[in-house]
Amino acid sequence: MKIKLSIFTLIALSSLSAQEVTLDSISVTATKISTKTKDISQSIAVVDEKTIEDKNVLNIQDAIGDIPGVIAESSTNSPSPRLIIRGAGLKARYGVREIMIMKDGVPMTDPDSFTRFDFIDMQDVSSVEVQKGPGSINAVNATGGVIQLVTKSVFKDDKNRIKVGVGNDNQRNVNLKLRGALSEDDFVTFTFSKRKIDNSWRDHNKFDSTQATLKYGHMFEDDSTFETEFSYTESNMQLPASMTASEYETFKSTGQQHNTSSQWQNSGRDSKIFSINAKYEKEVGNTTFKPRVYFNTWEHFHPVTGLINDSNDNSVYGTDLELNNIHKLFGQKATFVAGATIKADITNGAKKYKYADYETKVATVWPFAPYISKTLSDNKGDLAQTEDSTTFLYGGYMMETFSPSDDFILDVSTRVDKLNFDISGNEITEYNYSTKNYATGKGLYSINKDYTLISAKLGAVYKISKTTNIYASVATANQAPTTSELGENESLDKSTSVNYEVGLKTRAKNLSADIAIYQNDVDDEIIQIKDAGGNSIYDNAGKTQKRGLEVTAVYKPIESVQLGANYALSEFKFVKFNEKVGASLVSRDGNYLPYIPKNQYSLFATYNMKNGFKSRITTKTWGKYFMDNANTQEYDGYKFVTDIMLGYEKDAHNIQLNINNITNQYYAMEALKDVYGNESYKAAAPVNGMLTYIYKF
């Protein structure tokens, strides 16, 4: 009844509003062609350039963390988020999985669905689009949805700028953007960013990065365009240890996290990444051709649980050959999009090492064996493992969007991809989670697995009025395991996600509002399980069901004021799943998935005066969630964590103060419990702020 009343309320509000539609954003993700979000048959959110600038977005979680159905949190206060869309991505130990990340149409996600955000400069991003759920023709091996980062175009006549920021915990930020015309048809943009933060309120959590990007664009006489981008990133990120229940109580009373008892005191990820891509766009009659090629090579030094990863020969190659055609169907304008994708991820000679420096203790229970109690440095010890791997993906997609009448829009899409893993190596030494010490490895090994991944979507939009549309869609997609997951469990199967969704979208002069109701059924979902050591292993759950309601609304009572609200109701459950506890399998049928709050909402208000003063306040709340698959314990969540911005903008000058968590709440970004009852907590950042000055010239 509440859902029906909400829908009827939105319809009523839209009919009372002026007929001029102004509060609508344009999406370039969902259909591969610029389309109003109101005309897209699924939930999609767009974060615009004004919001990105006002929030001083430096990391992806700052941009999208308030979108309903999206969980974007970082336990490191750096560009290393835990990113989840409607439950997809929940299994990720680090980085982002099950979600497709694109930048200006170029995939940032590896063929096995893994994405690193440390080589994406968010200060060059002008807007962010989030397309939720499976079935997108953009989503290669990703059932959670698509995030498209739209950067500042080399063709756009934009001013140069210098941006300088300072804050607490020795925060420093410098960003420089220069754009120039080499000729009437040739343009170039250079962007440089350098950041650092000490996070001195806890041990081992310093971060710094240096990023440089060069873009070149050429416009031909026939209006076709060529663009290329070169970028380089060097990132050094310390990953702090998690806390026990007693250590978390200390953090809640002091706001400090020091001298924790975790084994792994020296985790981190230091990386260097070089990438290049090129895009060409040409219209021939009613058909537009958009071929793209891309390449990146990276190396990292990555101490994690048990072992130190050291890999310096990793390359990703790819191409996406796209075309779209405008034609007539049923006497109305229609669009056909088709394309082919080829991607390869090649790693040569990846190595893992034992930690060189660590303390040991003797277990107080049988067999009274020594175990690693704490690492003392991230120095490499003896070689533990070598590995070569090639992940190869190829496939094709097509989509038809048409209108059988003036009031209907239908879209039908499908894509099919073939994914192959070829992994071989020599495990000399393994870290044994049960004994918490090193043991003899399995020796030579080889894994060769193939998956056929199918994605499809059928959607319909009906125009109730000039300002309000209602939509419905059915979509399905497969998700394959990642390279690292197969290394731990070679028998993992692909999962199958089927999503049913209905919704309503209103875009009036002073009101923008969306309601979405969905049910996502997932068979053989790959989930993360915590063992007795707090470490992650992976398995296929029998079946999960995710039901949700999402509401977002923005209202402009007067031109200078915006008021907004977002709400997500999530009921994600295991339909069938047996969890291994020791030597036994225990049913978790009917239990809630951990970490996902049932209720999640945020509120915001902005005020922009004509004299240049501006302000923004955002507050968010997470409800309770279960900490384990057994649903034995709940974490209380948090209430009204509030960020503010105060600024003044005049001519070429802009100065603003951003303060996050201004009430200085001490809470956990993540709270989990393993099958043996051990609790672990990762702290969210206390109050932190930055004063930023921008000069445009």
C-alpha positions in Angstrom: 0.0 0.0 0.0 2.8 2.4 0.9 4.5 1.8 -2.5 1.2 2.4 -4.4 0.6 5.6 -2.5 4.1 6.8 -3.3 3.6 6.2 -7.0 0.2 8.0 -7.0 1.7 10.9 -5.0 4.5 11.4 -7.6 1.9 11.3 -10.4 -0.1 13.9 -8.7 2.8 16.2 -8.0 3.9 15.9 -11.6 0.5 16.9 -12.9 0.5 19.9 -10.6 3.9 21.0 -11.8 4.6 23.2 -14.7 4.8 21.4 -18.0 8.2 22.7 -18.9 10.7 19.8 -18.2 14.0 21.1 -16.9 15.2 18.8 -14.1 16.3 15.9 -16.3 19.8 14.6 -17.0 21.2 13.0 -20.1 22.6 9.5 -20.1 25.2 8.3 -22.5 25.6 4.8 -20.9 22.3 2.9 -21.1 21.6 3.0 -24.8 25.1 4.1 -26.2 23.3 7.2 -27.5 22.5 10.4 -25.5 19.1 9.7 -24.0 17.1 11.5 -21.3 17.1 9.4 -18.1 13.3 9.6 -18.0 13.2 7.6 -21.3 15.4 4.7 -20.1 13.6 1.5 -19.0 15.6 0.9 -15.8 17.0 2.7 -12.8 19.9 5.1 -13.7 21.4 8.0 -11.7 23.5 10.8 -13.0 25.9 12.9 -10.7 26.5 16.2 -12.5 29.6 18.5 -12.6 28.1 21.0 -10.1 27.7 18.2 -7.5 31.1 16.8 -8.1 32.7 20.3 -7.6 30.7 21.2 -4.6 31.5 17.9 -2.8 35.2 18.3 -3.8 35.1 14.7 -5.1 38.6 13.1 -4.9 37.4 9.4 -4.7 34.6 7.6 -6.5 32.8 6.9 -3.2 32.5 10.7 -2.6 30.5 11.0 -5.8 28.1 8.0 -5.7 27.8 7.0 -2.0 24.4 8.7 -1.6 22.7 7.0 -4.5 20.0 4.5 -3.3 20.9 0.9 -4.0 24.6 1.8 -4.1 27.1 1.1 -1.2 30.4 2.9 -1.8 32.6 3.0 1.3 36.3 3.1 1.9 38.0 1.6 5.0 41.3 3.4 4.0 40.0 6.9 3.3 41.6 6.7 -0.1 40.6 5.5 -3.7 40.1 1.9 -2.6 36.4 1.6 -2.1 34.1 -1.3 -1.3 31.6 -0.8 -4.1 28.2 -2.7 -4.2 25.2 -2.2 -6.4 22.1 -4.0 -5.3 24.2 -6.7 -3.6 26.6 -7.2 -6.5 30.2 -6.7 -5.5 29.6 -8.0 -2.0 32.1 -10.8 -2.4 35.1 -8.5 -3.3 38.0 -8.7 -0.9 39.6 -5.6 -2.4 39.1 -3.6 -5.6 35.7 -3.7 -7.3 34.1 -6.8 -8.9 30.8 -7.6 -10.7 30.4 -4.0 -11.8 31.5 -2.6 -15.1 33.5 0.7 -14.9 33.9 2.7 -18.1 35.6 6.1 -18.8 34.3 8.0 -21.8 33.1 4.7 -23.3 36.4 2.9 -22.7 36.3 -0.1 -20.3 38.4 0.2 -17.1 37.4 -3.2 -15.9 39.5 -6.3 -16.6 38.0 -9.3 -18.5 37.5 -11.2 -15.2 35.4 -8.2 -13.8 38.1 -6.7 -11.5 38.6 -2.9 -11.4 41.2 -0.8 -9.7 40.3 2.8 -9.0 43.8 4.0 -8.0 44.6 4.9 -11.6 41.4 7.0 -12.3 41.8 10.7 -11.6 38.4 11.8 -10.3 39.4 15.4 -10.6 39.2 15.1 -14.4 35.6 13.7 -14.2 32.7 16.0 -15.1 29.8 13.6 -14.5 29.2 10.0 -13.3 26.4 7.7 -14.4 25.3 4.7 -12.5 23.2 2.1 -14.3 21.8 -0.5 -11.9 21.3 -4.2 -12.4 22.1 -6.8 -15.1 21.4 -6.8 -18.8 23.3 -3.8 -20.1 25.0 -4.2 -23.5 28.0 -2.3 -21.9 28.4 -4.8 -19.0 30.9 -7.5 -20.0 30.9 -10.2 -17.3 29.3 -7.8 -14.8 25.8 -8.4 -13.3 25.8 -5.5 -10.9 25.5 -2.7 -13.4 27.6 -0.1 -15.1 29.4 3.1 -13.8 30.3 5.5 -16.6 32.8 8.2 -15.8 32.6 11.1 -18.3 35.7 13.3 -18.3 36.2 16.9 -19.5 36.3 16.7 -23.3 39.4 17.8 -25.2 37.0 19.5 -27.7 35.2 21.6 -25.1 36.3 25.2 -24.9 37.1 25.2 -21.2 39.3 27.5 -19.0 42.6 26.4 -17.6 42.7 26.0 -13.8 44.9 25.5 -10.8 43.4 23.8 -7.7 45.1 23.7 -4.3 43.8 22.1 -1.2 45.0 21.6 2.4 43.4 19.8 5.3 43.8 18.0 8.6 45.9 14.8 8.8 48.4 16.5 6.5 46.1 16.4 3.6 47.5 18.0 0.4 46.0 18.2 -3.0 47.2 20.0 -6.2 45.4 19.7 -9.5 46.4 21.5 -12.7 44.5 21.5 -16.0 45.7 23.2 -19.2 43.9 23.2 -22.5 45.0 24.7 -25.8 44.2 24.7 -29.5 47.2 23.6 -31.6 45.3 24.6 -34.7 41.8 25.2 -35.9 41.2 21.4 -35.8 43.7 20.1 -33.2 43.3 20.4 -29.4 45.3 19.2 -26.5 44.6 18.9 -22.7 47.1 18.2 -19.9 46.0 17.3 -16.4 48.2 16.8 -13.4 47.2 15.8 -9.9 49.1 15.1 -6.7 47.5 14.0 -3.4 48.5 12.8 0.0 47.0 12.1 3.4 48.6 10.7 6.6 45.5 9.4 8.4 47.4 9.7 11.6 44.5 8.7 13.8 45.4 5.1 13.1 48.5 3.0 12.3 49.7 2.2 8.8 47.3 4.2 6.6 49.3 6.8 4.6 48.4 7.4 1.0 49.9 9.4 -1.8 49.4 9.5 -5.6 50.8 11.3 -8.6 48.8 11.3 -11.8 49.3 12.9 -15.3 47.0 12.7 -18.3 47.5 14.0 -21.8 44.6 14.1 -24.3 44.7 15.0 -28.0 41.8 15.5 -30.3 41.4 16.2 -34.0 38.4 17.2 -36.0 38.3 16.2 -39.7 36.7 18.2 -42.5 33.8 15.7 -42.6 33.1 16.3 -38.9 34.5 13.0 -37.9 36.7 13.0 -34.8 39.8 11.3 -33.4 40.7 11.3 -29.7 43.6 9.7 -27.8 44.5 9.7 -24.2 47.8 8.9 -22.4 47.8 8.6 -18.6 50.3 7.6 -15.9 49.6 7.0 -12.2 51.9 6.2 -9.3 50.0 5.3 -6.2 51.2 4.3 -2.7 48.6 3.0 -0.4 48.9 1.5 3.1 46.0 -0.7 4.1 45.2 -0.5 7.9 44.5 -3.6 9.9 41.0 -4.5 11.1 40.0 -4.5 14.7 38.7 -7.0 17.2 35.5 -6.3 19.2 37.4 -4.9 22.2 39.7 -2.8 19.9 36.6 -1.4 18.2 35.2 -0.3 21.6 38.4 1.5 22.2 38.1 3.3 18.8 34.5 4.3 19.6 35.6 6.0 22.8 38.8 7.6 21.6 38.6 7.9 17.8 42.1 6.4 17.6 43.2 3.0 16.2 46.7 2.0 17.3 48.5 -1.2 18.3 45.9 -3.6 17.1 46.4 -7.3 17.5 45.9 -8.2 13.8 48.4 -10.5 12.3 48.7 -8.4 9.2 50.0 -5.0 10.2 51.8 -4.2 6.9 49.3 -4.6 4.1 49.3 -2.2 1.3 49.3 -1.6 -2.5 51.9 0.4 -4.3 51.3 0.5 -8.0 52.4 2.1 -11.3 50.0 2.2 -14.2 50.4 3.5 -17.8 47.3 3.5 -20.1 46.5 4.7 -23.6 43.3 4.6 -25.6 42.2 5.9 -28.9 38.7 6.6 -30.3 37.4 7.5 -33.7 33.8 8.6 -34.6 32.4 9.0 -38.0 28.9 9.5 -39.5 28.0 7.9 -42.8 24.4 8.8 -43.6 22.3 7.6 -40.7 25.0 5.3 -39.3 27.7 6.3 -36.8 30.9 4.2 -36.4 32.7 4.3 -33.1 35.8 2.0 -33.0 37.9 2.1 -29.8 41.2 0.5 -28.9 42.8 0.6 -25.4 45.9 -0.7 -23.6 47.2 -0.5 -20.1 50.2 -2.0 -18.3 50.7 -2.0 -14.6 52.9 -3.3 -11.8 52.2 -3.5 -8.1 53.7 -4.4 -4.8 50.8 -5.8 -2.7 51.3 -7.3 0.8 48.1 -9.0 1.8 47.0 -11.8 4.1 49.8 -14.4 4.4 51.8 -13.4 1.3 53.3 -10.5 -0.5 52.3 -10.1 -4.2 55.0 -8.6 -6.4 54.0 -8.4 -10.1 55.6 -6.1 -12.7 54.5 -7.5 -16.1 50.8 -7.1 -16.5 49.1 -5.9 -19.6 45.5 -5.5 -20.8 44.6 -5.1 -24.5 41.2 -4.4 -25.9 39.0 -3.1 -28.7 35.4 -2.2 -29.0 33.9 -1.8 -32.5 30.6 -0.1 -32.2 28.1 1.3 -34.7 24.6 2.8 -34.3 22.0 3.4 -37.0 19.0 5.8 -36.9 16.1 4.5 -38.9 12.3 4.3 -39.0 10.2 1.5 -37.5 6.3 1.7 -37.2 6.7 5.1 -38.7 8.6 6.4 -35.7 12.3 7.1 -35.1 14.3 3.9 -34.0 17.9 3.2 -33.1 19.9 0.1 -33.7 23.2 -0.4 -31.8 25.7 -3.2 -32.5 29.3 -4.0 -31.7 32.0 -6.5 -31.0 34.5 -6.7 -28.0 37.9 -8.3 -27.7 39.9 -8.1 -24.5 43.0 -9.9 -23.2 44.6 -9.6 -19.7 48.1 -11.1 -19.7 50.3 -11.6 -16.6 53.8 -12.9 -16.8 55.9 -14.1 -13.9 53.8 -12.8 -11.1 55.4 -13.7 -7.8 54.3 -14.2 -4.2 56.7 -14.1 -1.2 56.6 -15.0 2.4 56.9 -12.1 4.9 60.5 -11.8 6.0 59.9 -10.2 9.4 57.2 -11.5 11.7 56.6 -12.7 15.3 55.5 -16.1 16.2 53.7 -17.6 19.3 52.9 -21.1 20.3 49.3 -22.2 20.2 47.8 -23.0 23.6 45.7 -25.9 22.2 46.7 -29.1 20.4 48.9 -29.5 18.4 50.6 -26.6 20.3 52.3 -25.5 17.0 53.9 -22.1 16.4 51.8 -19.6 14.4 52.4 -16.1 13.0 51.1 -13.6 15.5 52.1 -10.3 13.8 54.1 -9.1 10.8 56.8 -6.5 11.6 57.5 -5.1 8.1 56.5 -5.6 4.5 60.0 -6.8 3.5 60.0 -9.8 1.1 61.2 -13.2 2.4 61.5 -16.5 0.5 59.8 -16.9 -2.8 56.5 -18.7 -2.3 54.8 -18.8 -5.7 55.1 -18.0 -9.3 52.2 -17.7 -11.8 51.4 -16.9 -15.4 47.9 -16.2 -16.5 46.0 -15.1 -19.6 42.3 -14.1 -19.5 40.8 -13.7 -22.9 37.3 -12.4 -23.7 35.5 -11.9 -27.0 31.9 -11.2 -27.8 29.2 -9.2 -29.5 26.1 -7.2 -28.7 23.1 -5.5 -30.3 20.2 -3.4 -29.2 17.1 -2.1 -30.9 15.1 0.9 -29.4 11.8 1.8 -31.1 8.4 3.3 -30.5 5.3 1.4 -31.7 3.3 4.5 -30.8 3.9 8.1 -29.6 3.5 7.0 -25.9 5.6 3.8 -25.9 9.3 3.2 -26.1 10.6 -0.4 -26.3 14.1 -1.7 -26.2 15.4 -5.2 -26.8 19.1 -6.0 -26.3 21.4 -9.0 -26.0 25.1 -9.7 -25.8 27.1 -13.0 -25.8 30.7 -13.3 -24.6 33.2 -16.1 -24.4 35.6 -16.0 -21.4 38.7 -18.2 -21.1 41.1 -18.5 -18.1 44.5 -20.1 -18.7 46.5 -20.1 -15.4 49.6 -22.0 -14.5 52.2 -21.7 -11.7 54.2 -23.3 -9.0 53.1 -23.0 -5.4 56.2 -23.6 -3.3 54.8 -22.4 0.0 51.2 -21.6 1.0 49.8 -19.7 3.9 47.6 -22.2 5.9 44.6 -20.4 7.4 43.9 -23.0 10.0 47.4 -23.2 11.4 48.1 -19.5 10.8 51.6 -20.4 9.5 53.4 -21.3 6.3 53.2 -24.8 4.9 54.4 -26.7 1.8 52.5 -25.7 -1.3 50.8 -27.9 -3.8 53.6 -27.5 -6.3 52.9 -27.2 -10.0 49.3 -26.4 -11.0 47.3 -25.5 -14.1 43.8 -24.2 -14.5 42.0 -23.8 -17.8 38.3 -22.8 -17.7 35.8 -21.5 -20.2 32.6 -19.7 -19.6 29.9 -18.6 -22.0 28.3 -15.5 -20.7 24.8 -14.4 -22.0 23.2 -11.1 -21.2 19.7 -9.9 -22.4 17.1 -7.2 -21.6 13.6 -6.4 -22.6 12.3 -3.0 -21.5 9.3 -0.8 -22.0 8.5 2.9 -21.2 5.0 4.4 -21.2 4.5 8.1 -21.2 1.7 8.9 -18.6 2.1 12.6 -19.2 4.5 15.1 -20.5 6.4 15.0 -17.2 5.9 11.4 -16.0 6.9 8.0 -17.4 6.3 4.5 -16.1 8.6 1.6 -17.1 9.1 -2.1 -16.7 12.0 -4.4 -17.6 13.2 -8.0 -17.4 17.0 -8.6 -17.7 19.4 -11.4 -17.2 23.2 -11.9 -17.2 25.9 -14.3 -16.2 28.8 -13.6 -13.8 32.0 -15.7 -14.0 34.5 -16.1 -11.1 37.7 -14.0 -11.1 41.2 -15.3 -11.6 42.0 -15.2 -7.9 38.8 -16.9 -7.0 39.5 -19.8 -9.4 42.9 -20.1 -7.8 41.3 -20.7 -4.5 38.3 -22.8 -5.8 38.7 -24.3 -9.3 35.2 -25.8 -9.2 33.4 -22.4 -9.1 30.6 -22.1 -11.6 29.2 -18.9 -13.2 26.2 -17.3 -11.6 23.0 -16.4 -13.4 21.1 -13.2 -12.4 17.5 -12.4 -13.5 16.1 -9.0 -12.6 12.5 -7.9 -12.7 11.9 -4.1 -12.3 9.1 -1.6 -12.5 9.4 2.1 -11.8 8.2 5.6 -12.3 10.1 8.8 -13.3 8.9 12.3 -13.0 10.8 15.3 -14.5 9.0 18.6 -14.0 10.2 22.2 -13.8 10.9 22.1 -10.1 10.7 18.4 -9.3 12.7 15.3 -10.3 11.7 12.0 -8.7 12.2 8.3 -9.3 10.7 5.1 -7.7 12.1 1.7 -8.6 10.9 -1.7 -7.3 12.9 -4.8 -8.3 13.5 -8.5 -7.6 16.8 -10.0 -8.5 17.0 -13.8 -8.4 20.6 -15.2 -8.5 21.5 -18.8 -9.0 25.0 -20.1 -8.0 25.9 -16.7 -6.7 29.6 -16.5 -5.9 29.8 -15.4 -2.3 32.6 -14.5 0.2 32.8 -16.6 3.4 34.9 -15.7 6.4 36.9 -18.5 8.0 38.2 -18.7 11.6 41.2 -16.4 10.7 39.0 -13.7 9.4 40.1 -14.5 5.8 38.0 -14.7 2.7 37.2 -17.8 0.7 34.7 -18.2 -2.1 31.9 -20.6 -2.9 28.7 -20.8 -5.0 25.5 -20.2 -3.0 22.6 -22.3 -4.1 20.3 -19.4 -4.7 19.8 -15.8 -3.4 16.9 -13.4 -3.8 17.3 -9.7 -3.7 14.2 -7.5 -3.4 14.3 -3.8 -3.1 12.6 -0.4 -3.2 14.5 2.7 -4.2 13.3 6.3 -4.1 15.1 9.5 -5.1 13.7 13.0 -5.3 15.1 16.5 -5.9 12.9 19.6 -5.4 13.7 23.3 -6.2 11.3 25.5 -4.2 13.2 28.5 -5.6 15.9 28.9 -8.1 18.7 29.1 -5.5 17.7 26.2 -3.4 17.7 22.4 -4.0 16.3 19.8 -1.5 16.9 16.1 -2.1 16.2 12.8 -0.5 17.3 9.2 -1.3 16.0 6.0 0.3 16.7 2.3 -0.3 14.8 -0.7 1.2 16.8 -3.9 0.7 15.7 -7.4 1.6 18.5 -9.8 0.3 18.2 -13.4 1.4 19.7 -16.8 0.8 17.0 -19.0 -0.7 19.3 -22.0 -0.6 22.8 -22.1 0.8 24.8 -24.5 2.9 27.8 -22.9 4.6 30.8 -25.0 5.6 31.5 -24.7 9.4 34.5 -26.9 10.2 33.7 -30.3 8.7 30.0 -29.8 8.6 27.6 -28.0 6.2 25.0 -25.8 7.9 21.9 -24.5 6.1 21.5 -20.7 5.8 18.2 -21.0 3.9 16.0 -17.9 4.6 18.8 -15.9 6.2 19.7 -12.4 5.2 22.9 -11.6 3.3 25.4 -9.9 5.6 26.6 -6.3 5.4 23.6 -5.0 3.5 21.4 -2.6 5.6 17.7 -3.1 5.3 17.2 0.6 5.4 19.5 3.3 4.0 18.8 6.9 3.3 20.3 10.3 2.8 19.2 13.9 2.7 20.8 17.0 1.1 20.2 20.7 0.7 22.1 23.3 -1.4 21.9 27.0 -1.4 23.5 29.1 -4.1 23.2 32.9 -3.8 23.6 35.3 -6.7 26.4 37.1 -4.9 28.6 34.0 -5.1 28.1 32.4 -1.7 27.2 28.7 -1.8 26.6 25.9 0.6 25.7 22.3 0.7 24.8 19.9 3.5 24.4 16.1 3.2 23.5 13.6 5.8 23.2 9.8 5.5 22.0 6.9 7.7 22.6 3.2 7.6 20.2 0.9 9.4 21.1 -2.4 11.0 22.6 -5.3 9.1 23.7 -8.8 10.0 27.4 -9.5 10.4 27.4 -13.1 9.3 25.6 -15.6 7.1 24.2 -17.3 10.2 22.5 -14.0 11.2 23.7 -14.4 14.8 24.6 -10.8 15.3 23.6 -7.4 14.0 25.6 -4.2 13.6 23.6 -1.1 14.5 24.7 1.0 11.6 25.0 4.7 12.0 22.7 7.8 12.0 23.1 11.2 10.4 26.7 11.2 9.4 26.9 14.7 8.0 29.1 16.5 5.5 29.0 20.3 4.8 30.4 22.7 2.2 30.7 26.4 2.5 32.2 28.4 -0.4 32.4 31.6 -2.3 32.7 31.8 -6.1 33.4 35.1 -8.0 34.7 35.5 -11.5 37.9 33.4 -11.8 38.1 32.6 -8.1 36.5 29.8 -6.0 37.3 29.0 -2.4 35.4 26.4 -0.4 35.6 24.4 2.8 34.5 20.8 2.8 34.1 19.0 6.2 33.1 15.3 6.2 31.6 13.7 9.3 31.4 17.1 10.9 29.8 15.7 14.1 32.9 13.4 14.4 31.0 10.1 14.8 33.1 7.1 15.5 31.6 4.1 13.7 32.5 1.1 11.6 32.6 1.2 7.8 32.3 -2.6 8.0 31.5 -5.1 10.7 31.8 -8.8 10.0 31.7 -12.1 12.0 33.2 -15.4 10.9 31.8 -18.9 11.3 33.6 -19.4 14.6 32.3 -16.2 16.2 35.3 -13.9 15.7 34.3 -10.3 15.0 36.2 -7.9 12.9 35.6 -4.2 12.3 37.0 -1.6 9.9 36.7 2.0 11.1 35.3 4.8 9.1 37.2 8.1 9.1 36.5 10.6 11.9 36.0 14.3 11.1 38.2 15.5 8.2 38.2 18.6 6.2 39.9 20.4 3.3 40.1 24.1 2.3 40.3 24.4 -1.5 41.2 27.3 -3.7 40.6 27.2 -7.5 41.7 29.8 -10.0 40.6 29.6 -13.6 42.5 31.4 -16.3 
